[in-house]
Amino acid sequence: MLEERRQRKGQAPSLPVIPANAGTERSANRKVRHVRETPHRPRRAPVTLVDVSASTGSSSPTAGAVRPSPAGRIAAALRSPAVPPAMALLAAAGFMGTALATVASGSANLEIAGLFSSDEELSGHIVLHMLRAGTLSPSHFFSYGALYHELCALALLPWQLLGGVSEREVVLGMRAVALAGGVATVLLAYLLGARIAGRWGGALAAAVVATGGELAKWGVTAHPDTVQVALLAAGLYAAVRRAEGGDRRWLIASALLAGLAFSTKYAGVFLLPIIVAADFFVVGRSRRWRELALDTAAVGAVFAVVFVVTNPYALVEWRRLLTQVREESDLAQAGHVFRAGGGALDWLRVVGGGGLAGPLTALLAGAGLVAALWTARRGKGRNGPPAGYWTVTGFAALYLGYLMVDTNFRVGRYALPLVPALAALGAWTAVRGARWLWREADGRAVVGRAAVAAVGLLALALAVLPGALATADVVRLRDGRMDEPAVRATLEAGAWLEAHAEPAARVLYDQYSYVPPRFTHRLATFGLTRAQVEAFRPDIIVTDEAIRGRFRDPAAASSYVDGPQAYGERALAYRLLEQGELSCFVVAARFGPVTIYARELPGCVRAS
């Protein structure tokens, strides 16, 4: 009407007022109309179980209630935040149960333990010396740090105060400390994985670590490896907390744990640059250089003080310390007996083996790194993984680089410090991939998410299966090793010695031979020489094919770690002994691979 009046009066018609969002509203309406008109298949409702009491007229308060299906109840239970840590505890318990099944194998005394590991016998004598002499001196042994032996001595101290400890108790006590280190490693793998990948990532990391054959092997061996790995994992976890913005207590804790790891077996030094990098994430990015310098100095000071407190005798005998550490480094570079062959990339095969991280975990860790670098580059650093992920990656890359550059003796125990980090990184990739697949399956048919769950279970099985098989081999070998023919023959040779030789007899023997504890004048060798015979002047010489066999092939001289000349000297000494031309020694008894030699006549002066 108003418009009509304007036209009658000759006024210009007014323009219609268009709302500012009219176009948007129309566009939205078109979208809504399009969605409403588009036919679609309704989502399938989950299958449920109906209480049949409703149809029978039951007066129960739950009559007619709809109960979830078994699959629904399982899904609801898995959503509980208590499930992943419970699974990690279950993995640790499984690891402990597996280890306890074989922890007592070959533990009657230190000499029998030495049939399988010379390090066990050596460590047992060090701990016995600490207990009986009331000292923390490691008997001039500095190839490893003293912390492991100190922990073993402290664990056995109550028994020593109550009346002394036997050699069997020493062996079992040292293995118990190593087992505790293995269990702690499994639990710390959960914490590390949960920190960067969530609770389920932690559970996956713990499962991978718990089923590793190498950890199972050294978790029941009197050796510092598992204790060192646990301390490294704890120090790395503290560094991750610092990188994520934690206060300086985490910084000091990481330096303290790195010092303890270094005091155990010297690999703690690789944590130092990672700790400084973690601190950089907090203070370096804001260019607080003075704080970063002070923090770095504090980390170095804590690290040094821890080593001084736990290894005081290493400072007193610092020349011996440097010599033995250099010798241990040479063994890692060249090999223990013969020079190791192969290339640096062979370490990837070792790390991806069933004894360590396993092929799938190693592959996931590598693929995750590629994806993380691509994401960070695409987002110019804004959308990449958090600082904790890069902290763990930095340690893994640094230690793997050290192995590839400086370690040619490619055995699993040298790579054990990598396992918790690789397990956590592999779990990070798996969890990220699972979340992406789960989002893709959201809103689709139920079979979509069921397929994702099936793939997840298959991946979990593939991740732990190689390690589980390697662990089964470790258990089988340890459980039956005392019944092996070579071991039984070695024990029979030891029994013959005990029956036919005087306790005061001087015995020179190949390592891995059994010389009963009653013979206190003894010297073990990893290769007989005439100089040893002349210097020690033994009454009995015991050879074992495990050592003697190394020096039968002249072609192996060129790869012997001590050189062809040393190889030739040892081969000549064994040959002269077998021909009866070495200092009047003749065969007294043979037991399979073991041969016992005694002097022919008390007055014999035959030349060597």
C-alpha angles and dihedrals in degrees: 000000000000090000092050091054091051091054092049090053091050094248121147113261114254120243116247115257110242117200114241093238097042094111091048092049092050091048090050091047090052090051092049091047090049092050093047092049095046109096116227139172112256117241115261114252116234115263111255137186116239121212104245091206088083091067093050095054096248116173094215114135088237093050110133093010117141113233123201120252121255089258090052092050091049091049091049091049092050090054089063112108089222094065101075095050089046089054090051090052089049090052091050091048091050091051091050093047092051091049095047089057091069106020093105096050111124095359103125091111140337093268093058090046086053090061088075104025126020088195091062092054092046093048090048092056090048092052092046089052091051093050099044097040095041093232141118092222110127092214093258092304112138104150084106129024119270098236096093092052090046091053091049092049091049091049091052096040095096091056091047091052091048094057112309136287130263125225090254091055090049092052093047092044092052092047090049090056090049089049091051088053090052094050090048089051091056093050093045090051087059092051092047094047093044091052095057102024107025131254095304090050088054092050091051092048091050091050092051093048094044093054096047113122095212093056090046090053098049093037089073097037123092094243135116097237100098093044090052092048091051092050091047091050091049092049091048091050091053090049090052091052090052093048090053091058103276119155125262093274087078090050093053091043091054091050090048093051092045088054091051091049090050089049089056104047109338099253090110088086089076090065094061098078090042091054091050090048090050089053089050090061088061107036105009097063090059089050094244091151096164092057090047091052092049092048091050091051090049091051091052092047094050091047092052095045092051091053093047092050096047098037106035094147091056088066092048091053097032095148091056089046093055092045095051094043089051090050091050090049090051090052090052091049099045107020135259100267111356127023112270118240133201132070137284092262089064086080088071089060091049094048092046092050124111092254093064131021096335128232098277095047092048090048092049091049091052094044090048091054091052091049092046093051091047092049093047092049093047092050093039090241096309100098101035128111119293125268092262091062092052091048092056091043091051093055093046092049093046096049094042089050090053091052093048095047105035109021121070097163095091106198127139100246092063088059097045093103088064096058102082092044094048091045090053093047092048090049090051091056093045094050093047091050093047092051091051092049091046092054090048090053093048113112094015131100117308090247088067095066091037088058090050091051091049091051090049093053091047091051091050091051092048091048096054102030098080091049092046091053091049090049091051089054091051092051092046094050095046094044094053102032095099089059096052112120093236092052093047090051090050091052091048089053090052091050090051090052091051091051099044108029131069117246089239092058116121110236125196109189144170114253112260090038116116116242111172118241093249089077103081098169098073140134126193122210136192090205127008120241133182089237090061091051093050094045100042097035096206126199092206133029120198120194127190125198089228087072102020092054092062090070102048099087115070090197089067092062094088093059098043109122094229093048137259093286093057090046091052092049092054093045090051093049092053092045093051091047092052091048092052093246100113113096096314096299118152133179112277100172142348128212113177107286092359124087124186119206126193133182113274098219131001091235098044113132099177111157121249 
